[in-house]
């Protein structure tokens, strides 16, 4: 063990600690990632897995001063693919 290697190792450890301590920004309290959303703004749970239609309802203006609940016009889920479908498709229901 020569003294040069020990000093160089200490400098590398200290530099890494300083870079981690002062180089990164702390996360903001409300900056957590929410659920994956489709282009229509609804979650994957509101979309039919087989047909792809969205089952959510939105409050829309239907006429002069009238508002009513209407079905979402989304025809297919366009959000990110869930990990369980990406790695292994669901085994149920059986297709044969």
N, C-alpha and C positions, 0 to 999 in steps of 0.2 A: 504494500500500500504506500504509494508515494503521496506526498502532500499536495501535489498539483491536482491529482484526480479527486481528492477529498474536497479541495476548494472549488473545483469546477462542478462537482456534484452538488455542493451546497449552493452555489450560484444558480444552477439550473432549478433546484427545488425552490429557492427563494423567489426567482423570477416567475416561476409557474404559479406560486402562491399569490404574488402581487398581481399578476395578470388576471387570475380568477377572482381576486378580491375586489379590485378596482376596475377591471375591464368589462365585467358583465353588468347588465342593468337588472335591478330587481323586478320581479313580476308585480303588476298592479293587482290589487285585491279582487277586482271584478273581471280579470282577464282570463277566466277559464274558458275552455273550449266547450261550446254547446253541442247539442245533438246534430247529426248530419241531416241537412235539409235538402229537399228537392228544389227545383227551380220555381215551383209554385209557393214555396215557403212552408210546406208541411213536412212532417217527419216520415220516415219509412214505414212506421207502424200504421199510418193512415192510408197506405197504398195497398191494393190487392196484389199479392205475389204472383198470381196466375195471369190475370187480365191486365194488371198495371194501373187500373183506374184509381183515382184518389177518392176516398170516402168522406173527406172533410167538407164542411159547409162554411160558407163565408157570408157575411152580412153585406148585401149589395143594395144599391139604389135601383129600384125597378121603375119608377115613374116620378112624377112631380111630387116631391116630398114624401114618397112612400119608400120604405125599405123592407126587405124580406130576406130570409135565409135562402141561399141558393147553393147548389152543389158545385164543388170546385171543378173547373174545366180541364184539369190536368189528366192526360190520357196515359202517361207512362212516367215512372219514377226516373228522374234524371240525376239524382244525387250520387254520392260516392258509393261504390259497391261495398257491402258489409264484408268483414273478414271471413265470417263463416261461409258465405256464398263464394268467396274468392278461392279459398283453399279446398273446401269440400262442399258440394251441393247438398241440400237437405235430402236425407234418405227416404223421408215419408212424404206423401203417400206413395205406395208402390205403383209403378207405371205398367207392370205386366200382370 
